[in-house]
Amino acid sequence: MSPEVAISFLSHLQAKLYEIATRDLEQNHEADRYGPEPRRTLGPDLQKHQSRLEAIARLKNSKTLPLALLDTYQLLQDDYSRDVLLELYLQRVIGHDLVKIFRNSPKYWQERSLARSLQTNRLPAKKIRNMNFELTHFDLKEIGYDLNLFSAPIGIDATFLKTQYEYSGVKPAIAAKTGDVVIEAGSCYGDTSLYFASKVGPTGKVMGFEFIPDNLDILRQNLELNPRYRSNIEIIERPVWESSDKILYMLNNGPGSQVSERPLSHGATEIRTVSIDDVVRDRNLPRVDFIKMDIEGAELSALKGAVRTLGRFKPTLAICVYHKPNDWVELPLFISSLNLGYKMWLDHFTIYPEETVLFCRAA
């Protein structure tokens, strides 16, 4: 790397740090994710002073090197994406409780309130086994989707209101469109599968991957509630990986369920993997237009198992890059290393360090 590039990067980071330091921390707690906000023992002025001192100490003690992000920074195509990367870096190093990022705006909270207002009492809520939350029934006609499903306000907000698998900062916007064949790795409760099905329409196809039994139970109920979309959604009940038929172990954790090469707990259940390349070959798919991945840290392995598909079809990508500390670096660099002409953008859809999506489109 040239000294000029490194200096420019660090200058941008410094400016971003000063900008963030001027923001207040009011309404910077995500109760839907972390529960009720802890009570403050200090008055507002003392609390603000203490928070800034703590932020400086955390930044000073950080062992994370910002220059590790330089390659990703250079791959991103616009200033907005580069700003997102630097804000998220500072949030991760200092802590989301002490950094108020760009997403925290009146619109953010208005959309969350709107999501809550879409809940109905037509069907009883679904309690999630071994987890302290439940899924309620939503009707989305008011926001332009002919869908009803079980979900949570935070999920409805992210998928249907903040449209976290679309990037509008480039023309044409990066999004699934009518007639597309979409591979959706990480279907969970089926809300994102239904979102993509509504976008691609009856001439399109959504191939979703979900393997956790409890998730599949609710996913099937959500598909039954929406029969007009059921015919163009296919669910493959195996985890995507670099190769097929590898034995992994699954951890049932609702939307945060994971697979591992070693048992994560006593009595962990074995499951066999499948690669995207093998699915595309075995089903003789004529094309793949869009790939979405949100699979709790398995994204790099899944991408390695999709190299032939990427090379043949050059689909648009929406890849989550927040599950592992190195995702911001490893995933963009891997995609770039394929030399397929992909350009990249980055966006983030919450006020906390989750739901960061890397968007890629071949030139």
C-alpha positions in Angstrom: 0.0 0.0 0.0 1.3 3.5 -0.8 1.8 6.0 2.1 -0.6 8.4 0.4 -3.4 5.8 0.4 -2.8 4.9 4.1 -2.7 8.6 5.1 -5.9 9.3 3.3 -7.6 6.4 5.0 -6.4 7.4 8.5 -7.4 11.0 7.9 -10.9 9.8 7.0 -11.0 7.7 10.1 -9.9 10.6 12.3 -12.6 12.9 10.8 -15.2 10.2 11.4 -14.1 9.8 15.0 -14.5 13.6 15.6 -17.9 13.6 13.9 -19.1 10.7 16.1 -17.8 12.4 19.2 -20.2 15.3 18.6 -23.3 13.1 18.6 -25.4 12.7 21.8 -26.2 9.2 23.0 -29.9 9.8 23.6 -32.2 7.0 22.4 -29.2 4.8 21.6 -30.5 1.6 23.1 -32.2 -1.2 21.1 -34.7 -2.7 23.5 -36.0 -5.1 20.9 -32.5 -6.6 20.7 -31.1 -6.2 24.2 -34.1 -5.7 26.5 -34.9 -2.7 28.7 -32.3 0.1 28.9 -30.2 0.0 32.1 -31.0 2.8 34.5 -28.5 5.6 34.6 -27.1 6.6 38.0 -25.6 10.0 36.8 -27.3 13.1 35.6 -27.2 13.8 31.8 -24.2 16.0 31.8 -22.1 13.8 34.0 -23.3 10.7 32.0 -22.2 12.3 28.8 -18.7 13.2 30.2 -18.3 9.7 31.6 -19.3 8.1 28.3 -16.8 10.1 26.4 -14.0 9.3 28.8 -14.9 5.6 28.6 -15.0 5.8 24.8 -11.5 7.3 24.7 -10.2 4.6 27.0 -11.7 1.8 24.9 -10.3 3.2 21.7 -6.8 3.6 23.3 -6.8 0.0 24.6 -8.1 -1.5 21.4 -5.8 -4.1 19.7 -7.7 -3.9 16.5 -5.6 -2.4 13.7 -7.6 -0.1 11.4 -5.2 -0.5 8.5 -6.4 -4.1 8.2 -9.6 -2.6 6.7 -7.7 -0.7 4.0 -8.1 -3.3 1.3 -11.9 -3.4 1.9 -12.0 0.4 2.1 -10.4 0.6 -1.4 -12.8 -2.0 -2.9 -15.9 -0.1 -1.9 -17.3 2.0 -4.7 -18.8 5.1 -3.0 -18.2 7.5 -0.1 -21.3 6.3 1.7 -20.0 2.7 1.8 -16.7 3.8 3.1 -18.3 6.0 5.8 -20.4 2.9 6.9 -17.2 0.8 7.2 -15.4 3.4 9.4 -18.5 4.1 11.6 -18.9 0.4 12.2 -15.2 0.0 13.0 -15.4 2.7 15.6 -18.6 1.2 17.0 -17.0 -2.2 17.3 -13.9 -0.9 18.9 -15.5 1.6 21.3 -18.8 -0.3 21.9 -22.3 0.2 20.5 -23.4 1.7 23.8 -21.0 4.6 23.4 -21.2 5.2 19.6 -24.3 6.6 18.0 -24.1 5.6 14.3 -25.7 7.1 11.2 -28.7 4.7 11.3 -30.0 6.2 14.5 -32.5 8.8 13.2 -36.2 9.6 13.8 -37.0 7.6 10.6 -35.3 4.5 12.2 -37.7 4.6 15.2 -40.7 5.6 13.1 -40.2 2.5 11.0 -40.0 0.3 14.1 -43.2 1.7 15.4 -44.9 1.1 12.1 -43.6 -2.5 12.2 -45.2 -3.0 15.6 -48.5 -1.5 14.4 -48.7 -4.3 11.7 -49.2 -7.0 14.4 -52.6 -8.6 14.5 -54.4 -10.8 17.0 -56.0 -13.0 14.4 -53.6 -15.9 15.3 -52.0 -16.7 18.6 -48.3 -16.0 19.0 -45.7 -18.7 18.6 -43.4 -19.1 21.6 -39.8 -20.0 20.6 -38.6 -23.0 22.5 -35.5 -22.4 24.7 -35.6 -18.7 23.9 -37.1 -15.7 25.7 -39.2 -14.3 22.9 -42.2 -15.1 20.7 -43.3 -14.5 17.2 -46.5 -12.7 16.5 -48.8 -12.6 13.5 -48.3 -9.6 11.0 -50.4 -8.5 8.1 -48.2 -6.4 5.7 -50.9 -5.1 3.3 -50.6 -1.6 4.7 -47.0 -1.4 3.6 -47.6 -2.8 0.1 -46.9 -6.5 0.6 -49.7 -9.1 0.1 -48.3 -11.2 2.9 -49.2 -12.3 6.4 -46.8 -14.2 8.6 -45.3 -14.9 12.0 -42.3 -12.8 12.8 -41.0 -10.2 15.2 -41.2 -6.4 14.8 -37.4 -6.1 14.5 -37.5 -8.7 11.6 -40.4 -7.0 9.8 -38.7 -3.7 10.1 -35.3 -4.9 8.7 -36.6 -7.0 5.9 -39.7 -5.1 4.6 -39.3 -1.5 5.8 -35.5 -1.0 5.8 -35.2 -3.5 2.9 -31.8 -4.8 4.1 -31.3 -6.8 1.0 -31.5 -3.9 -1.3 -29.0 -1.1 -2.0 -30.4 2.1 -3.5 -27.2 4.1 -3.6 -26.4 3.0 -7.1 -28.4 3.1 -10.3 -30.1 0.8 -11.1 -30.6 -0.2 -7.4 -29.2 -3.6 -6.3 -32.3 -5.7 -5.6 -34.0 -8.9 -6.6 -36.4 -8.2 -9.5 -39.3 -9.8 -11.4 -38.4 -13.2 -12.9 -35.1 -13.6 -10.9 -33.8 -17.0 -9.6 -32.8 -16.2 -6.0 -30.6 -18.4 -3.8 -31.5 -17.5 -0.2 -29.0 -19.1 2.2 -30.5 -18.7 5.7 -34.3 -18.7 5.4 -34.9 -19.1 9.2 -38.7 -18.5 9.7 -39.4 -17.8 6.0 -39.9 -14.1 6.2 -37.0 -13.3 3.9 -38.1 -16.2 1.5 -41.5 -14.6 1.2 -40.0 -11.1 0.7 -37.9 -12.4 -2.2 -40.9 -14.4 -3.6 -42.9 -11.2 -3.6 -40.1 -9.4 -5.5 -39.5 -12.1 -8.2 -43.2 -12.9 -8.8 -44.7 -16.0 -10.3 -42.1 -16.1 -13.1 -39.2 -16.2 -10.6 -37.9 -18.8 -8.2 -36.6 -18.7 -4.6 -34.4 -21.5 -3.4 -34.1 -21.2 0.4 -31.8 -23.1 2.8 -32.9 -23.9 6.3 -32.2 -26.9 8.5 -33.1 -26.1 12.1 -36.3 -28.1 12.9 -37.9 -25.4 15.1 -37.3 -22.8 12.4 -38.7 -25.1 9.7 -41.9 -25.6 11.7 -42.6 -21.9 11.6 -41.3 -21.5 8.1 -43.8 -24.1 6.8 -46.6 -22.3 8.7 -45.6 -19.0 7.1 -45.6 -20.6 3.6 -49.0 -22.1 4.3 -50.4 -18.7 5.2 -49.2 -17.4 1.8 -50.3 -20.0 -0.8 -49.9 -17.6 -3.8 -46.1 -17.7 -3.2 -45.7 -21.3 -2.1 -45.2 -22.7 -5.6 -42.1 -20.6 -6.4 -40.3 -21.2 -3.1 -38.3 -24.4 -2.6 -36.7 -25.1 0.8 -33.6 -27.3 1.0 -33.2 -28.6 4.5 -29.4 -28.7 4.7 -26.8 -26.1 5.5 -24.7 -24.6 2.7 -21.0 -25.2 2.9 -17.9 -25.5 0.8 -18.6 -29.1 -0.2 -21.5 -31.5 0.0 -22.0 -34.3 2.4 -19.7 -33.1 5.1 -20.9 -33.9 8.6 -21.4 -30.8 10.7 -23.0 -30.2 14.1 -25.9 -27.8 14.5 -26.9 -25.6 17.4 -30.5 -24.6 17.6 -30.6 -21.0 18.5 -33.6 -19.6 16.6 -32.5 -16.9 14.1 -28.9 -17.3 15.4 -28.6 -21.0 14.8 -25.1 -22.2 13.7 -23.2 -25.2 12.4 -19.8 -26.2 13.5 -17.2 -28.8 12.5 -17.1 -29.8 16.2 -20.0 -30.3 18.6 -21.0 -27.0 20.2 -22.8 -28.7 23.0 -23.4 -32.1 24.5 -25.7 -34.1 22.3 -25.4 -31.9 19.3 -27.2 -33.1 16.2 -25.3 -34.2 13.1 -26.3 -32.8 9.7 -24.8 -33.2 6.2 -24.0 -30.1 4.1 -24.7 -29.2 0.5 -22.8 -26.8 -1.7 -24.6 -24.2 -3.9 -22.7 -25.5 -6.9 -24.0 -29.0 -6.4 -27.6 -27.7 -6.0 -27.4 -25.7 -9.2 -25.9 -28.7 -11.0 -28.3 -31.3 -9.6 -31.4 -29.1 -10.4 -30.0 -28.1 -13.7 -30.8 -24.4 -13.0 -30.5 -22.4 -16.2 -29.4 -19.3 -14.3 -28.9 -17.8 -10.9 -29.5 -14.0 -10.6 -29.3 -13.2 -7.0 -27.6 -14.8 -3.9 -28.4 -13.7 -0.4 -26.5 -15.1 2.6 -27.1 -14.7 6.3 -25.8 -17.9 7.8 -24.2 -17.0 11.1 -20.5 -17.1 10.1 -20.6 -19.8 7.4 -20.7 -17.2 4.5 -17.1 -17.8 3.5 -17.5 -21.5 3.3 -20.7 -21.2 1.4 -19.1 -18.8 -1.1 -16.3 -21.2 -1.7 -18.9 -23.8 -2.5 -20.5 -21.4 -5.1 -17.4 -20.5 -7.1 -18.6 -22.3 -10.3 -22.0 -20.7 -10.0 -20.5 -17.2 -9.5 -18.2 -17.7 -12.5 -20.9 -19.0 -14.8 -23.8 -16.6 -13.9 -22.2 -13.7 -12.1 -25.3 -13.2 -9.8 -25.8 -10.1 -7.8 -24.8 -10.8 -4.1 -26.1 -9.6 -0.8 -23.8 -11.2 1.8 -24.0 -10.5 5.6 -20.5 -9.6 6.9 -20.9 -9.1 10.6 -20.9 -12.6 12.2 -17.1 -13.0 12.5 -14.5 -10.3 13.3 -12.7 -10.8 10.0 -15.8 -10.9 7.8 -15.3 -7.3 6.8 -11.9 -8.2 5.3 -12.1 -11.9 4.3 -15.4 -11.9 2.4 -14.7 -8.9 0.2 -11.2 -10.1 -0.5 -12.3 -13.6 -1.4 -14.9 -12.3 -3.8 -12.4 -9.9 -5.4 -9.8 -12.7 -5.7 -12.2 -14.5 -8.1 -11.5 -11.8 -10.7 -15.1 -11.8 -11.9 -15.4 -8.0 -12.1 -17.6 -7.6 -9.0 -18.0 -4.0 -7.7 -18.9 -3.7 -4.0 -21.0 -1.5 -1.7 -21.7 -1.7 2.0 -24.7 -0.9 4.1 -25.9 -1.4 7.7 -29.5 -1.6 8.9 -29.5 -1.3 12.8 -28.1 0.9 15.5 -26.1 -2.1 16.9 -23.3 -4.2 15.4 -25.6 -6.6 13.4 -27.2 -6.6 10.0 -24.2 -5.4 7.9 -24.6 -6.4 4.2 -22.0 -6.4 1.4 -23.6 -5.9 -2.0 -21.8 -7.0 -5.1 -22.6 -6.6 -8.7 -20.5 -7.7 -11.7 -19.5 -4.9 -14.0 
